[in-house]
Amino acid sequence: MSDITLHITDREGKQHQVLAPTDMAMNLMEVVRSYELAPEGKIGVCGGMAMCASCQCYVTSDHELPEMEYDEEAMLAEAFHVENNSRLGCQIPITEKLDGLTLELAPE
Ligand code: FES
């Protein structure tokens, strides 16, 4: 299996079911961008360096996610609209374990 299915709710509340490749070293933020689920310039602003929080999302399924690194934790400590299930999409690599993941993009 090289594609997984993700369920993504965009900032307008619209739901999308998308396929994401596990063999292209992509992260969640890049998948959201590649499907244009958020306007260009409104997501992935720092290029995936955990420095802008524009890729913040709320993970609503109970998948096991990679532990937060210091950079992600520090960025989320400063970001707006942070919830208990907030993560930075750019810090979550697409792996087979994430098949069926459900998430919602945080407001800008
Ligand atoms: S793209 Fe900037 S923090 Fe994720």
Backbone and ligand atoms as CSV (ligand in chain L), in Angstrom:
chain,resi,resn,atom,element,x,y,z
A,1,MET,N,N,0.850,-1.199,0.000
A,1,MET,CA,C,0.000,0.000,0.000
A,1,MET,C,C,0.877,1.238,0.000
A,2,SER,N,N,0.669,2.131,-0.951
A,2,SER,CA,C,1.490,3.329,-0.901
A,2,SER,C,C,0.650,4.603,-0.745
A,3,ASP,N,N,-0.662,4.478,-0.848
A,3,ASP,CA,C,-1.524,5.644,-0.606
A,3,ASP,C,C,-2.384,5.400,0.627
A,4,ILE,N,N,-2.576,6.438,1.410
A,4,ILE,CA,C,-3.508,6.336,2.527
A,4,ILE,C,C,-4.626,7.353,2.313
A,5,THR,N,N,-5.721,7.143,3.016
A,5,THR,CA,C,-6.859,8.055,2.895
A,5,THR,C,C,-6.888,8.978,4.105
A,6,LEU,N,N,-7.082,10.256,3.837
A,6,LEU,CA,C,-7.211,11.240,4.916
A,6,LEU,C,C,-8.550,11.948,4.783
A,7,HIS,N,N,-9.142,12.270,5.908
A,7,HIS,CA,C,-10.410,13.012,5.912
A,7,HIS,C,C,-10.105,14.394,6.473
A,8,ILE,N,N,-10.210,15.379,5.621
A,8,ILE,CA,C,-9.781,16.730,6.009
A,8,ILE,C,C,-10.936,17.717,5.888
A,9,THR,N,N,-11.189,18.436,6.965
A,9,THR,CA,C,-12.196,19.498,6.918
A,9,THR,C,C,-11.458,20.821,6.741
A,10,ASP,N,N,-11.818,21.553,5.692
A,10,ASP,CA,C,-11.095,22.803,5.429
A,10,ASP,C,C,-11.622,23.936,6.319
A,11,ARG,N,N,-11.083,25.134,6.126
A,11,ARG,CA,C,-11.446,26.250,7.020
A,11,ARG,C,C,-12.856,26.766,6.769
A,12,GLU,N,N,-13.447,26.333,5.689
A,12,GLU,CA,C,-14.849,26.711,5.430
A,12,GLU,C,C,-15.808,25.646,5.966
A,13,GLY,N,N,-15.256,24.602,6.557
A,13,GLY,CA,C,-16.093,23.531,7.096
A,13,GLY,C,C,-16.436,22.462,6.076
A,14,LYS,N,N,-15.837,22.539,4.897
A,14,LYS,CA,C,-16.108,21.560,3.856
A,14,LYS,C,C,-15.211,20.332,4.054
A,15,GLN,N,N,-15.819,19.140,3.919
A,15,GLN,CA,C,-15.045,17.917,4.126
A,15,GLN,C,C,-14.495,17.371,2.824
A,16,HIS,N,N,-13.278,16.874,2.904
A,16,HIS,CA,C,-12.623,16.307,1.728
A,16,HIS,C,C,-12.032,14.964,2.113
A,17,GLN,N,N,-12.153,14.011,1.209
A,17,GLN,CA,C,-11.469,12.740,1.389
A,17,GLN,C,C,-10.366,12.699,0.340
A,18,VAL,N,N,-9.131,12.599,0.793
A,18,VAL,CA,C,-8.014,12.663,-0.159
A,18,VAL,C,C,-7.077,11.474,0.024
A,19,LEU,N,N,-6.363,11.162,-1.039
A,19,LEU,CA,C,-5.349,10.110,-0.992
A,19,LEU,C,C,-3.986,10.771,-0.831
A,20,ALA,N,N,-3.179,10.209,0.049
A,20,ALA,CA,C,-1.839,10.761,0.259
A,20,ALA,C,C,-0.816,9.645,0.104
A,21,PRO,N,N,0.252,9.907,-0.644
A,21,PRO,CA,C,1.280,8.882,-0.849
A,21,PRO,C,C,2.185,8.746,0.370
A,22,THR,N,N,2.523,7.504,0.714
A,22,THR,CA,C,3.410,7.296,1.872
A,22,THR,C,C,4.873,7.213,1.433
A,23,ASP,N,N,5.109,7.212,0.130
A,23,ASP,CA,C,6.475,6.988,-0.348
A,23,ASP,C,C,7.089,8.232,-0.992
A,24,MET,N,N,6.573,9.403,-0.661
A,24,MET,CA,C,7.131,10.617,-1.271
A,24,MET,C,C,7.658,11.599,-0.237
A,25,ALA,N,N,7.866,11.108,0.985
A,25,ALA,CA,C,8.398,11.939,2.069
A,25,ALA,C,C,7.599,13.237,2.239
A,26,MET,N,N,6.269,13.110,2.158
A,26,MET,CA,C,5.428,14.301,2.345
A,26,MET,C,C,4.967,14.381,3.792
A,27,ASN,N,N,4.579,15.581,4.183
A,27,ASN,CA,C,3.940,15.724,5.491
A,27,ASN,C,C,2.509,16.215,5.269
A,28,LEU,N,N,1.754,16.275,6.373
A,28,LEU,CA,C,0.332,16.644,6.262
A,28,LEU,C,C,0.125,18.008,5.621
A,29,MET,N,N,0.956,18.969,6.006
A,29,MET,CA,C,0.812,20.311,5.449
A,29,MET,C,C,0.975,20.271,3.928
A,30,GLU,N,N,1.945,19.506,3.450
A,30,GLU,CA,C,2.179,19.447,2.005
A,30,GLU,C,C,1.011,18.780,1.275
A,31,VAL,N,N,0.387,17.815,1.931
A,31,VAL,CA,C,-0.778,17.172,1.314
A,31,VAL,C,C,-1.919,18.184,1.192
A,32,VAL,N,N,-2.150,18.928,2.267
A,32,VAL,CA,C,-3.216,19.939,2.237
A,32,VAL,C,C,-2.944,20.952,1.122
A,33,ARG,N,N,-1.703,21.348,0.992
A,33,ARG,CA,C,-1.339,22.289,-0.081
A,33,ARG,C,C,-1.511,21.670,-1.457
A,34,SER,N,N,-1.101,20.417,-1.594
A,34,SER,CA,C,-1.146,19.822,-2.929
A,34,SER,C,C,-2.587,19.683,-3.425
A,35,TYR,N,N,-3.536,19.559,-2.498
A,35,TYR,CA,C,-4.941,19.490,-2.907
A,35,TYR,C,C,-5.605,20.868,-2.878
A,36,GLU,N,N,-4.812,21.882,-2.573
A,36,GLU,CA,C,-5.313,23.259,-2.498
A,36,GLU,C,C,-6.523,23.378,-1.585
A,37,LEU,N,N,-6.411,22.771,-0.401
A,37,LEU,CA,C,-7.522,22.830,0.565
A,37,LEU,C,C,-7.461,24.109,1.393
A,38,ALA,N,N,-6.387,24.851,1.244
A,38,ALA,CA,C,-6.286,26.181,1.849
A,38,ALA,C,C,-5.596,27.043,0.795
A,39,PRO,N,N,-5.986,28.332,0.704
A,39,PRO,CA,C,-5.406,29.189,-0.328
A,39,PRO,C,C,-3.888,29.318,-0.180
A,40,GLU,N,N,-3.214,29.406,-1.306
A,40,GLU,CA,C,-1.761,29.595,-1.333
A,40,GLU,C,C,-1.406,30.816,-0.472
A,41,GLY,N,N,-0.370,30.683,0.303
A,41,GLY,CA,C,0.038,31.798,1.155
A,41,GLY,C,C,-0.639,31.802,2.513
A,42,LYS,N,N,-1.606,30.882,2.688
A,42,LYS,CA,C,-2.317,30.819,3.969
A,42,LYS,C,C,-1.986,29.547,4.738
A,43,ILE,N,N,-1.152,28.734,4.149
A,43,ILE,CA,C,-0.721,27.518,4.835
A,43,ILE,C,C,0.702,27.184,4.385
A,44,GLY,N,N,1.488,26.702,5.329
A,44,GLY,CA,C,2.859,26.331,4.980
A,44,GLY,C,C,3.745,27.535,4.756
A,45,VAL,N,N,3.424,28.636,5.399
A,45,VAL,CA,C,4.125,29.900,5.177
A,45,VAL,C,C,5.633,29.791,5.450
A,46,CYS,N,N,6.010,29.051,6.486
A,46,CYS,CA,C,7.442,28.954,6.824
A,46,CYS,C,C,8.127,27.807,6.087
A,47,GLY,N,N,7.385,27.142,5.235
A,47,GLY,CA,C,7.983,26.060,4.457
A,47,GLY,C,C,8.155,24.771,5.245
A,48,GLY,N,N,7.457,24.667,6.371
A,48,GLY,CA,C,7.517,23.409,7.126
A,48,GLY,C,C,8.577,23.377,8.199
A,49,MET,N,N,8.949,24.559,8.705
A,49,MET,CA,C,10.017,24.640,9.712
A,49,MET,C,C,9.482,24.752,11.144
A,50,ALA,N,N,8.186,24.545,11.345
A,50,ALA,CA,C,7.568,24.709,12.668
A,50,ALA,C,C,7.748,26.134,13.186
A,51,MET,N,N,7.671,27.108,12.278
A,51,MET,CA,C,7.903,28.490,12.684
A,51,MET,C,C,6.751,29.444,12.380
A,52,CYS,N,N,5.626,28.955,11.874
A,52,CYS,CA,C,4.566,29.909,11.534
A,52,CYS,C,C,3.188,29.499,12.062
A,53,ALA,N,N,2.970,28.227,12.308
A,53,ALA,CA,C,1.686,27.706,12.779
A,53,ALA,C,C,0.556,27.835,11.757
A,54,SER,N,N,0.857,28.216,10.525
A,54,SER,CA,C,-0.198,28.316,9.506
A,54,SER,C,C,-0.722,26.931,9.118
A,55,CYS,N,N,-0.015,25.908,9.507
A,55,CYS,CA,C,-0.430,24.543,9.159
A,55,CYS,C,C,-1.108,23.856,10.339
A,56,GLN,N,N,-1.467,24.652,11.361
A,56,GLN,CA,C,-2.082,24.030,12.536
A,56,GLN,C,C,-3.368,23.304,12.151
A,57,CYS,N,N,-3.547,22.124,12.726
A,57,CYS,CA,C,-4.800,21.409,12.503
A,57,CYS,C,C,-5.201,20.699,13.785
A,58,TYR,N,N,-6.472,20.332,13.838
A,58,TYR,CA,C,-6.992,19.586,14.983
A,58,TYR,C,C,-7.201,18.150,14.538
A,59,VAL,N,N,-6.544,17.244,15.218
A,59,VAL,CA,C,-6.672,15.837,14.853
A,59,VAL,C,C,-7.827,15.249,15.648
A,60,THR,N,N,-8.845,14.757,14.941
A,60,THR,CA,C,-10.051,14.306,15.641
A,60,THR,C,C,-10.217,12.794,15.670
A,61,SER,N,N,-9.324,12.057,15.045
A,61,SER,CA,C,-9.380,10.599,15.177
A,61,SER,C,C,-8.302,10.211,16.189
A,62,ASP,N,N,-8.373,8.963,16.693
A,62,ASP,CA,C,-7.394,8.638,17.752
A,62,ASP,C,C,-6.205,7.839,17.222
A,63,HIS,N,N,-5.670,8.273,16.121
A,63,HIS,CA,C,-4.459,7.660,15.578
A,63,HIS,C,C,-3.261,7.992,16.465
A,64,GLU,N,N,-2.318,7.076,16.463
A,64,GLU,CA,C,-1.091,7.341,17.200
A,64,GLU,C,C,-0.206,8.233,16.333
A,65,LEU,N,N,0.132,9.410,16.857
A,65,LEU,CA,C,0.916,10.373,16.089
A,65,LEU,C,C,2.336,10.430,16.625
A,66,PRO,N,N,3.266,10.891,15.791
A,66,PRO,CA,C,4.624,11.045,16.306
A,66,PRO,C,C,4.640,12.032,17.464
A,67,GLU,N,N,5.490,11.789,18.434
A,67,GLU,CA,C,5.642,12.693,19.575
A,67,GLU,C,C,5.996,14.090,19.082
A,68,MET,N,N,5.548,15.091,19.827
A,68,MET,CA,C,5.919,16.463,19.450
A,68,MET,C,C,7.374,16.724,19.779
A,69,GLU,N,N,8.048,17.348,18.849
A,69,GLU,CA,C,9.420,17.788,19.120
A,69,GLU,C,C,9.325,19.160,19.795
A,70,TYR,N,N,10.454,19.592,20.324
A,70,TYR,CA,C,10.485,20.868,21.040
A,70,TYR,C,C,9.955,22.032,20.178
A,71,ASP,N,N,10.389,22.083,18.915
A,71,ASP,CA,C,10.001,23.200,18.037
A,71,ASP,C,C,8.493,23.302,17.863
A,72,GLU,N,N,7.867,22.162,17.685
A,72,GLU,CA,C,6.416,22.149,17.491
A,72,GLU,C,C,5.711,22.609,18.765
A,73,GLU,N,N,6.154,22.072,19.895
A,73,GLU,CA,C,5.557,22.463,21.167
A,73,GLU,C,C,5.699,23.959,21.407
A,74,ALA,N,N,6.887,24.481,21.128
A,74,ALA,CA,C,7.151,25.901,21.361
A,74,ALA,C,C,6.283,26.767,20.462
A,75,MET,N,N,6.118,26.359,19.205
A,75,MET,CA,C,5.297,27.139,18.270
A,75,MET,C,C,3.841,27.116,18.701
A,76,LEU,N,N,3.360,25.949,19.098
A,76,LEU,CA,C,1.955,25.859,19.509
A,76,LEU,C,C,1.701,26.625,20.810
A,77,ALA,N,N,2.734,26.790,21.615
A,77,ALA,CA,C,2.573,27.546,22.863
A,77,ALA,C,C,2.311,29.018,22.563
A,78,GLU,N,N,2.712,29.472,21.373
A,78,GLU,CA,C,2.545,30.881,21.000
A,78,GLU,C,C,1.409,31.118,20.022
A,79,ALA,N,N,0.900,30.051,19.424
A,79,ALA,CA,C,-0.087,30.216,18.354
A,79,ALA,C,C,-1.474,30.538,18.909
A,80,PHE,N,N,-2.350,30.987,18.014
A,80,PHE,CA,C,-3.738,31.258,18.380
A,80,PHE,C,C,-4.592,30.017,18.133
A,81,HIS,N,N,-5.767,29.980,18.720
A,81,HIS,CA,C,-6.755,28.920,18.480
A,81,HIS,C,C,-6.243,27.520,18.819
A,82,VAL,N,N,-5.295,27.423,19.745
A,82,VAL,CA,C,-4.725,26.110,20.051
A,82,VAL,C,C,-5.665,25.303,20.952
A,83,GLU,N,N,-5.871,24.061,20.572
A,83,GLU,CA,C,-6.710,23.148,21.363
A,83,GLU,C,C,-5.843,21.970,21.805
A,84,ASN,N,N,-6.419,21.105,22.643
A,84,ASN,CA,C,-5.661,19.933,23.120
A,84,ASN,C,C,-5.191,19.033,21.985
A,85,ASN,N,N,-5.977,19.016,20.905
A,85,ASN,CA,C,-5.620,18.120,19.797
A,85,ASN,C,C,-4.939,18.865,18.642
A,86,SER,N,N,-4.404,20.045,18.942
A,86,SER,CA,C,-3.691,20.802,17.897
A,86,SER,C,C,-2.357,20.144,17.574
A,87,ARG,N,N,-2.030,20.116,16.295
A,87,ARG,CA,C,-0.698,19.692,15.834
A,87,ARG,C,C,-0.312,20.579,14.662
A,88,LEU,N,N,0.967,20.640,14.393
A,88,LEU,CA,C,1.434,21.328,13.191
A,88,LEU,C,C,1.533,20.278,12.085
A,89,GLY,N,N,0.779,20.498,11.022
A,89,GLY,CA,C,0.751,19.518,9.938
A,89,GLY,C,C,2.128,19.240,9.342
A,90,CYS,N,N,2.971,20.271,9.339
A,90,CYS,CA,C,4.287,20.092,8.706
A,90,CYS,C,C,5.190,19.180,9.515
A,91,GLN,N,N,4.816,18.890,10.744
A,91,GLN,CA,C,5.656,18.047,11.595
A,91,GLN,C,C,5.150,16.604,11.623
A,92,ILE,N,N,4.158,16.311,10.790
A,92,ILE,CA,C,3.602,14.956,10.786
A,92,ILE,C,C,3.820,14.306,9.425
A,93,PRO,N,N,4.780,13.409,9.354
A,93,PRO,CA,C,5.044,12.722,8.086
A,93,PRO,C,C,3.905,11.764,7.736
A,94,ILE,N,N,3.663,11.624,6.451
A,94,ILE,CA,C,2.631,10.700,5.989
A,94,ILE,C,C,3.179,9.271,6.048
A,95,THR,N,N,2.574,8.462,6.881
A,95,THR,CA,C,2.979,7.051,6.978
A,95,THR,C,C,1.723,6.183,6.921
A,96,GLU,N,N,1.920,4.907,6.693
A,96,GLU,CA,C,0.776,3.991,6.595
A,96,GLU,C,C,-0.056,3.982,7.865
A,97,LYS,N,N,0.580,4.248,8.994
A,97,LYS,CA,C,-0.127,4.275,10.281
A,97,LYS,C,C,-1.242,5.316,10.311
A,98,LEU,N,N,-1.133,6.324,9.442
A,98,LEU,CA,C,-2.110,7.420,9.480
A,98,LEU,C,C,-3.321,7.186,8.585
A,99,ASP,N,N,-3.417,6.002,8.028
A,99,ASP,CA,C,-4.555,5.732,7.140
A,99,ASP,C,C,-5.867,5.979,7.888
A,100,GLY,N,N,-6.756,6.759,7.296
A,100,GLY,CA,C,-8.054,7.040,7.914
A,100,GLY,C,C,-8.037,8.225,8.860
A,101,LEU,N,N,-6.904,8.895,8.969
A,101,LEU,CA,C,-6.783,10.046,9.886
A,101,LEU,C,C,-7.826,11.119,9.553
A,102,THR,N,N,-8.407,11.692,10.592
A,102,THR,CA,C,-9.389,12.742,10.415
A,102,THR,C,C,-8.874,14.011,11.069
A,103,LEU,N,N,-8.893,15.087,10.320
A,103,LEU,CA,C,-8.415,16.343,10.894
A,103,LEU,C,C,-9.165,17.532,10.319
A,104,GLU,N,N,-9.030,18.609,11.052
A,104,GLU,CA,C,-9.699,19.845,10.687
A,104,GLU,C,C,-8.630,20.936,10.648
A,105,LEU,N,N,-8.638,21.773,9.640
A,105,LEU,CA,C,-7.656,22.855,9.596
A,105,LEU,C,C,-8.062,23.921,10.612
A,106,ALA,N,N,-7.108,24.385,11.394
A,106,ALA,CA,C,-7.389,25.440,12.359
A,106,ALA,C,C,-7.624,26.743,11.600
A,107,PRO,N,N,-8.367,27.687,12.196
A,107,PRO,CA,C,-8.555,28.986,11.529
A,107,PRO,C,C,-7.201,29.644,11.286
A,108,GLU,N,N,-7.169,30.557,10.329
A,108,GLU,CA,C,-5.913,31.238,9.978
A,108,GLU,C,C,-5.258,31.900,11.173
L,1,FES,S1,S,4.327,25.247,7.852
L,1,FES,FE1,FE,4.975,26.710,9.267
L,1,FES,S2,S,4.677,25.718,11.143
L,1,FES,FE2,FE,4.083,24.244,9.712
